[in-house]
Amino acid sequence: MQRNVVIKKILKSTIFKPLTGINKLIPKKDTYVLLYTANMGISHNLKPLKEYLIANGYHKKYRIVCGVEGRKYYFEKEKHVKYVSKLGALFTFLRSKHVFYTTGQIPIKPSKSQIVIHMNHGTSDLKACGALSNINNGDEFFFTYMLAPSKLYVPIFAKEYICPESSIKICGEPMTDELFAEHEPISFGNYKKVILWLPTFRQSSYLNYSDSSEGLLPMFSDNDYRELNQKLKELDFLLLVKLHSAQNTEALEHTHYSNIDIMDHDAFIRHGGNLYALMAQADVLLGDYSSASLQFLLTGKPLAFIVPDMDEYKKRRGFCFDRPEDYMPGPLIKKKEELYAFLSRISEGTDSYADERKRVRDAVFKYQDGNNTKRVIKLSNMYI
């Protein structure tokens, strides 16, 4: 991890620093739009943005370019959008007035004639990022605006990205718009409840660092899965586990269970997975420190936080709140027996956290109407 951080800092201060001066001199084209991601292709907040631009005819006025890390993420047959490599994205950036980021940025300061919007891959977060985390990549203020879901996060993001609070705009996350949309019903089978577990990554070979010593499913080893499956079977619950896209999945077991389905990110995408459609139709969420846990509050449904490594995670990564538990409106589960007790309460229809969920939801999300994508486009002064 430290090696990656050092390399990033060197590149920012050497190769990319003079490009900021060059960027100021190159005229920008109002009709050029760059959607850029440093990893995992056009996903997270970029995906609904791209789809909205095409569905609403913005491609007739604007040249939409998607900058991705490799041909694996190209969609050659997709109309109205051009895919380019990271190098192609850099040259496109220098000519584009409108730029949108999710994971990663091109470390060039925007010119006054550009509108560069950093949407991150999830802004309603519990874990610390940027300068507040133990993974400080140095200067990350390479945007005109960064999105925040509410005023609660404005001073936090300003500290994380070492930027003025005026650069943080309350707009919400485009990807949460899916939680308010109509979807084709997902066939889960004949179960009493569908429990969705979205563990954040603990170890990532892709990102070359580790936030915790917990495994794929915190609290559980491969030997425990049969016991978990039996508990779910007794309750007539289906447990769907969607692993984080950055998680190292070398230890993933492929044994079939009657009431557990564990999917890595690639398998989920191959099967046409739509995470937010899945979240909208699941009955309960098992989350932890990721933005998905707080985003699920927009559904109004119960959730619990699987956090056996909370103290370790605080030391390795850190949290953006002094007391993260104040923004975790559900049981904090650190033992298997606590999870089984929670699932039993769900089966009985007991829900004692409804008021707390509403309190946290209203503190975290200013907008709860499914129109965040429209707001982002308006913030960039794009019109048709």
Secondary structure, DSSP 4 states (H G I P E B T S, - for coil): -HHHHHHHHHHHHTTSHHHHHHHHHS--EEEEEEEE-SSSSS-TTHHHHHHHHHHTTGGGTSEEEEE-SSGGG--TT-TTEEEE-HHHHHHHHTTEEEEEESSS----PPPTT-EEEE--S-SS-SB--GGGSS---S-----SEEEESSGGGHHHHHHHTT--GGGEEE---GGGGGGGS--PPP---S-SEEEEE-PPPSEETTTTEES-S--SSTT--GGGHHHHHHHHHHHTEEEEEE--TTS--TT------SSEEEE-HHHHHHTT--HHHHHHH-SEEEE-SSHHHHHGGGGT--EEEE-TTHHHHHHHT-BSSSSGGGG--S-EE-SHHHHHHHHHHHHHT----HHHHHHHHHHH-S--SS-HHHHHHHHTT---
